[in-house]
Amino acid sequence: MELKWVNIKPTEPGAYWVRGYVLGRPECKALVEVTEQHGELFCNLHKVNSENEGLDDAYFVSDYSDSFEWCGPLVPTNGPQRRGNQQIYAAIKKSSKYAHQAQMCVDQGYGHPFKVTFTHDKDGYNVLGGVGGRYRLTDVNLYVIEEGQKIRIR
């Protein structure tokens, strides 16, 4: 599959290839994650491009140069596919030491439950999202929302 590169900035969250961000080295490219926070698209393109440390290491997509070339959003080519636009959400358990962050998630625009992604973390903070940024599976209940109804993932 040949990649299609365009000078149009991402308009939706997802994984993207980006190139043209290193002066004098147009062949350099990076795989980045574009996420939506508070209605704005953010991207984790920075010097060390392998961490997702939240908004401290992310920049508005609108702030990147119009000369950058983008390819995406990328879609998996094998394995199980999501049905429609399903998204996994997490709600912080009342028994969690982070329970106080549930209202903060609502107040700061993340919602509760909030959208999540997952990562490998040696300390067990595999759930990414919400105001705290990272949670353990023991701290949250997971859901999909289908036709406005929460369906618990167990």
C-alpha positions in Angstrom: 0.0 0.0 0.0 1.5 3.3 -1.1 1.1 6.2 1.4 -0.7 9.4 0.2 1.0 12.5 1.5 -0.9 15.8 1.6 -0.3 19.4 2.9 -3.6 19.3 4.7 -3.5 19.2 8.5 -5.5 16.5 10.3 -9.1 17.2 10.9 -9.9 14.2 13.1 -8.1 12.2 15.8 -6.0 9.2 14.8 -2.6 8.0 14.0 -0.7 9.9 11.3 2.6 9.9 9.6 4.1 13.4 9.3 7.1 14.7 7.4 8.8 18.0 6.6 9.2 19.0 10.3 13.0 18.8 10.3 14.6 21.7 8.4 16.8 20.5 5.6 15.8 16.8 6.0 12.5 16.4 4.1 12.9 12.5 4.2 12.5 12.5 8.1 9.1 11.3 9.1 7.4 10.5 12.4 4.4 8.5 13.5 2.3 10.6 15.8 -1.0 10.5 17.6 -3.6 13.3 17.1 -6.1 13.6 19.9 -8.9 15.9 20.7 -8.9 17.8 24.0 -11.5 20.5 24.8 -12.6 20.7 21.1 -9.0 21.2 19.8 -6.8 18.8 17.9 -3.4 18.1 19.6 -0.4 16.2 18.4 2.5 14.7 20.2 5.2 15.7 17.6 8.3 16.8 19.5 12.0 15.9 19.8 11.4 12.5 21.4 8.4 11.2 19.6 7.6 8.0 21.5 5.8 9.2 24.6 2.3 10.3 25.3 2.7 12.5 28.4 -0.5 14.5 27.9 -0.9 18.1 27.0 2.5 19.2 28.3 4.2 17.5 25.4 1.5 18.1 22.8 0.8 21.1 20.5 -2.2 22.4 18.7 -2.3 20.9 15.2 -3.3 24.4 13.9 0.1 25.7 15.2 2.1 23.4 12.9 3.5 24.7 9.6 1.3 24.5 6.6 4.4 23.0 4.8 4.3 19.8 6.8 3.0 16.7 4.9 0.5 14.4 6.6 -0.6 10.8 5.9 -3.6 9.5 7.7 -5.6 8.8 9.7 -4.1 5.3 9.5 -6.4 2.3 9.6 -5.4 -1.2 10.8 -5.1 -3.6 7.9 -5.6 -6.8 9.8 -7.1 -8.1 13.0 -10.6 -7.3 14.4 -12.1 -4.0 13.3 -14.2 -1.6 15.4 -17.9 -1.6 14.6 -18.9 1.8 13.3 -17.7 4.6 15.5 -17.4 2.7 18.8 -15.1 4.2 21.3 -14.0 2.9 24.7 -14.8 5.0 27.7 -13.7 4.8 31.3 -15.5 5.9 34.5 -13.4 6.3 37.6 -14.6 3.9 40.3 -15.9 5.4 43.6 -13.5 3.1 45.4 -10.4 4.4 43.5 -8.0 6.8 45.2 -8.7 8.9 42.1 -12.4 9.1 42.6 -12.2 12.9 43.3 -11.1 13.3 39.7 -14.5 12.3 38.3 -16.0 15.7 38.8 -12.8 17.4 37.6 -13.2 15.4 34.3 -16.7 16.9 33.8 -15.6 20.4 34.8 -12.6 20.3 32.5 -14.5 19.1 29.4 -13.4 15.4 29.3 -16.8 14.1 30.4 -17.4 11.2 32.8 -17.1 8.6 31.5 -14.3 9.9 29.3 -12.7 8.6 26.1 -9.7 6.4 26.6 -6.9 4.6 24.7 -4.5 2.0 26.1 -0.8 1.6 26.3 1.7 -0.8 27.9 3.0 0.7 31.2 5.4 -1.1 33.5 3.7 0.4 36.5 0.2 -0.7 35.4 -1.2 2.7 34.3 -2.4 1.3 31.0 -5.6 3.4 30.5 -4.9 6.8 28.9 -7.4 9.7 29.2 -9.3 11.9 31.5 -8.0 14.7 33.7 -5.4 12.5 35.4 -4.0 11.3 32.0 -3.3 7.7 33.2 -5.2 5.1 35.2 -4.9 1.5 36.2 -7.5 -0.9 35.1 -8.4 -1.4 38.8 -9.3 2.3 39.1 -11.9 2.4 36.3 -14.9 0.7 34.8 -14.8 0.4 31.0 -17.7 1.0 28.6 -18.7 1.4 25.0 -21.7 3.6 24.3 -24.1 2.2 21.8 -27.2 4.2 20.9 -26.8 6.4 23.9 -26.6 3.4 26.4 -23.5 2.5 28.3 -22.4 -1.1 27.9 -20.0 -2.3 30.5 -16.9 -4.2 29.4 -15.9 -6.9 31.9 
